[in-house]
Amino acid sequence: MKRIVLKFISALICGVMFTSCGSTETDFVVGLNPQEGYGPFSVGQVIIWPSRDSLIYTNVPKDIDEYVVRNFTLHTERNVLMLIGTKGDKRIIMVDTNNDKDFGNEQILEYEYPLSKEKQKEIENSLPTISTQLEYPENGQTLTKNIKIRPTPYEGSLNLTFNTNSEVEKKYYLFVSIPEHQQGEMRVNGDYFNVFVSNSFTRSVYLKDRVSIFIAPKSHTIDEIKDNIPYKIGDIFNVKNNDYLIDSISTWGDKLFIKYMGKNERPEGISEGYYLPKFNAKYVDNTVFDLAKYSDKYILLDFWGTWCVPCIKLIPELKALNSEFSDKNFALIGVAYDANPEKVMEFVVKENMNWSHLFVSTSQNDENSVISKLRVTKYPTTILISPDGKIIGRDLAIDDLRELLIEKTK
């Protein structure tokens, strides 16, 4: 995966969207509009757990044989009641769409049950989205926002358990997503760029720690965008040696605020074209890693774990690559994300992985670790770094890595 680098932009928008800015040294706002569906983002959903408190509701249809009622949080203390149960040979879902705690006038969604896990995956999107309304206070007024909810009533392969004594509660699973994202456009010196924003599809409001952002030229398709690494609130992107901070987003996701941070000819980042950010690391033997010792080499970081089957399958190809470039200015460095350094060391010796290995514990959340700084979320991940510290390849196939190294290490 690689993030799109907007190197060719010479100026960003100033003020609201479509308003060009004569100087790059300015803050600006991107206007966003709601779009149905998930756009270029991975589908997000949240499980609705049994309520710890008694819920008040009325008029559940009498022909429903068995049911449970749960709360889905839309916004702070504002919830929507959702009923899931059994009616004859079908499972059913009902949503209190008008928030009157009355199921007597609500639509009944029916679906087949039981189903195999494979069949569940096939039909999990077959249930319709349900429109509900959220009332919220703003500037002394009570406003209403329409929100669409998509239920998925299957456990899948998660093997979930509920901390409850109720055998009825234990029978029913319900996942929910809000299939809506935000999209806007930036016009830059006559060229247009799309901005996509999601809030993980689990809340109606846009919370700072849940926001993901893609910035891409309008010529790029959704398929070209979705495999990239999204930005987060607080990230900095660089355009023509100018840094911009993705500072914040409005509550409902209709405005994205960008701050100009100044000139920077060596921008740090996590994708191709950016320089490797500073991080803390130790070898598997607990000695401190010093990146400066590799300053004259092309470095391939391989993020792996003894628990990761695809990582283990990649080892023979990494061995061959390491052997092929052993007499060049090249260094392969493994980054083991694992529970036990001793176990990693034993595995490395057994498999004759004769290159250096760093260790990051799965039990510790270190924001300064190489995994956190490079935002590695899947394994294996490979990142190729040039001698000047610039990332020149992320998640390239082995053959593509080989071609690039042949070119660079001549």
N, C-alpha and C positions, 0 to 999 in steps of 0.2 A: 504494500500500500504506500502511496505517496501523496503528500498534500500539494495542491496546485499552488505554484509560486507565481504571483502576478508581477513578474519582473518588468514587463513591458509597459506598465502603467506609469504615466508621467504626472498625473494629477488625480486626486480623488474628489468626490463630490463634496460640496460645502452646503450645509443646511439640509433641507429635505431632499428626497430623491428627485432626480432629473435636474437639479440645479448644479451647474458646473462651478468649480472653484478655481480661481486663477492661480492660487498658490497651494503647494503641497503642505505647507506649514500651518495647518489649521485643524480644529476639531470639526466634526460633522455628525449628522444624524441620518440613518438609513430608515426610510419609511417601509413598513412591512404590512402585508395583508394576509388574512387567513386563507388557507387552501385545504380542501378536504383530502384525506389520505396521508400516507407516510413519506411521500416525496423520495429523496435520495437516502433517507435514514433507515436504519434497521428498526423493525417493528418493536415497540416497547409496550409492556403491559404489567399490571400489578395484580397480585392475588388479593381477593377480598376475604379477610379472616373472620371467623365467628366473633360476634360482638361480646365484650365482657359485661356490657350493661343490657338491661331489658329494653327492647325497642317497642315503641308504641305504633300500632297500625290497625287498620280495620278492613272489613269486607274482602277477605281472601275468598275467591270462588269456592263453593262447597264441593265441587267435583274434583278438586285437587286432593289427592290421597295423602300426601306427605310433603312437607316443605320446611325450609329454613329461610329467615330473613336476615340480610346483612347490610351494612352501611358502607357506601363508597364516598370517600371525601372528595368533594369537588374543589373547595376553596376554604381554607382555614376551618371554621366550625360548621361550614355549610356542607351537608351530606345529602345523598340520595339513597333511598331504600331500594334494595334489590331482593327479589324473592326467587329462589331456585328450589324445584321440587319434582314430584312425580305425579303424573296424571294418566291413569291406565297403563299402557305399555310405552309411554313416552316420558321423557324428562321435559320440564318446562322452565322458562324464565319470565319474570315480570319485573318491570321497572316503574317506580312511582314518579312518572315523568313530570307531573305538575306539583310535586312536593307537598301534597295535601295528606300524606300518610294513609291514603285510601286506594286499595288495589281493585276496587269494584269496577272501575271504568278504564282499566289499563289493558293493553294488548298482551296476549299470551303467545310467547314464542315457543314452539315445540321442536324437539330434535330427537333423533334416534339414540337409544341407549340399551345395552352396552355396545361399545364399539372398540375395535382393536386400536392400538396406539397409531398404527399406520393410517387407519381410516380416519382417526381423529384429526391428523395433520391435513388430510385431504379436504375435510369439510369445516375446519375451524373458522374459516372466513365466510361460510355459507349463511350464517345468521345475519340478519340485517342490522345496520346501525340504528340506534334508538335516539331520538331527539328529546332532550330535557331542557329545563330552564333553570338558571341560577340567578337568584336575586342577591344583590350586594349593595352596600352603601358606598357612595362616592360624592364628595363635596356637598354633604347634607341631603342628598337625594337617594332614593332606592332605585337602582337600575336593574335591568334584566338582560342576561346574556344567554343565547341559545348554545347548547353544548350537545355534541353527538357522542354517544357511548357505544362501543363495540364489545359485547360479551363473548367470552370463550369458556365454555363450561367443562373443560376437560383437564384432567391431571397430567396427561401426557406421560413422560418418563421421569417425572420429578420425584415420585414416591414421597409425597408430602404427608405430614402428620399434623393433626390439630391438637392443641393442648386443651382438651375439653372432655368431660365425662359423658357428653351426649353422643350416643351412637348415631342418631339422626344427623347431627352436624358433621360427623366424620365421613358421611357418605357423599357429601356434595362439595364440589370444587367450582370456583368461579373466578376467572381472570377477566380483567377489564382494561381496555385502552380507550383513549380519546384520539381517534384518527384524524388529527388536524395538525398542520404545521404552518409556519409563516414564510412568506416569500416576498422579496422586494427586488428592486433594480437600482444599480448605481450607473450613472453616465459619467464616463471619464474621457475628456477630450474627444467627444463624439462616439466613443465605444461604450457598449453596455455590458454590464456584468450582473449575474444573478446572485442573490444572497438568500440562502435557505436557513431557517432556524427551527429547531424542535425543542420541546421541553421534556423529552423522553416519553411523551404520550400517556403520562400517568396522572397529570393534574391539569386543571383548566388554566392556572396561572403559570407564569414563567419564573421559576426559581433559579437563582444564580448557579447553584451547583448541579442543576439538571439540564442546562442549556447546551445544545450542540449547534455549530454553525459551519456551513459551507459557503465559500466564496469562489465563484467560477465564471469564466467568460461565457457569454450567452450562447456561443457556438457549441459548448459542451452539453452532451445529453445527460439524462439522469443516470444511465448506466456508467458513463465515464466518471461521474462524480461520486457515486455511492460507495466505491471501494477505497476512497481517500480517507484520511484521518481528519475528523472535524475539529474545528477550533472550539475553545471554551471561553466563557467570560473570564477575563484576566489575562488571556493570551496576547502576545504581541506579534503582529505580522509586519513585514518589511517591504516597502515598495520604493525602488530606485534609491536605496540607501537612506530611506526615511522610515522610522519606526512608528507604528500606530498601535495603540492599546484598545482592545475590545473591552470597553470600560463597564458597561451595564446594559440592561434591557428593561423596558417598561413592564409593568405588572401583567398586562395582557399580551405582551409580545408584539406590539405594533410599532415600536421604535427601538432601534439599536444605536447605542451611543458610542462613538469612536473618538479617542483623544490622540492628538499628535504628541509624540514623545521626543522628537529630535532626530538629528542625523546619526546614522550608525552604519559604517561601512563593513561591519562584521556581525551581521544579525545572527543570533542564535535561534535554533528551532529544532524540529523533529523530523523534517523531511528534506528531500533533495533540494540543494541550493542554499540551505542554511548551515551554519556552523554548529558543531557539537556543543550542547550546553554543558556547563560545569556540573559535576556530580561527585558523590562520595562512593568509593568502592573498595572492597577487600578481596584478595584472592581466597580460594577455598581453604587455604592453610591459615587464614586470618591475618596475613601480612597486608600492608596498605598498597593499593594500586596507584601507580604514578603514570599518568598518560604521557607526560613529557618524555619518558624513556622510549616512546614509540614515535617520536616527532618526525622521523625521516621515513616512515613506513605507511603503506596503505593498510588500514586496519579493518578486518571484517569481524564485527561483533555478531556472535551467534547466540541468541536467547533460547534456552532449552530447559528441560527438566527430566529427571529420571522417570517421572510419571507420564511423560508425553510420548505417545506412540509415534506420531509423525516426526518428532525430534529424533528419536532413535533410528528411524528409517533413513534419516538424512545423514547419519554419521559416516557411512561409507563414501558418500559424495564429498563430504567435508574433508575426509582423509585424503582423497585423491586431489582435491583442490589445494590443500595445504602442502602436499608432497610436490605438486607441479610448480608451485611458486616459492618453495623453500629457499631457493638461492636468489630470490628477488627481494626488493624492499617491501615485503609483505608480512603481516602478522595476523594469525587467526586467534581470536580471544573468545572463549566460551563464557557465557553469563548464565550460570545455573540458578534457576528460580526453584528452590526446593526447601524441604523441611529440615534436612539434616546434612551438614557439610561432610561428615564422615562417610555417609552413604554415597554422596556425590564423588568423593575421592576414590572410594572402592570401585565405583562404576567406571570412572575415568581410567583407572589402572587396568581393570578387567578388559575394557574395550580398546585399550591402547590409543586413547585420545591424547596424543603427545603434543598438545599445545596448551597455552595458559588458560586458566579458568577462574573467573570471578564467582562469588557466591552471594545471592540475595535471598534472605529467609522469607518463606511464605507466611510466617507467623508475625512478621513485623511490617508496619506501614511507615516506611521511611520516605518522606517527600523528596529527599535529596539523593535517593538511590538512582542508579543508572536506569532502572526499569521505570521508575516514576518520571524522571526527567525526560526520557525518550518516549513516554506514554506507550509502553509495550503492553498489549492486552491479549495477544494471541501468540501461540507457540507452535512451531518455531517461527521466529522473526530474525531476519538478518539485516544488518546495516553496515554499509561500506563507507569508510571515511578516508579522505585523501590526506596526505602528509601535512597540509595546511589546516586540517581540522574541519574541512567541509564535508557534509554528507553528500555522497555522489550516487548512492543506490540504497533503496529500502525495499526489502522483500522481492528482490530480483530472483528469477530462477537461476539455478546453478550454472547453466550454460550461458546465460546472460552475464552473470558475475565473471565467469571465465573470460568471455570476450572483452569485457571492460578492463579486467586486470591485464590481459595480454596487451591491450592498447596503452594502458597507463604505465606499465612497468617495463616497457621496451628499453 
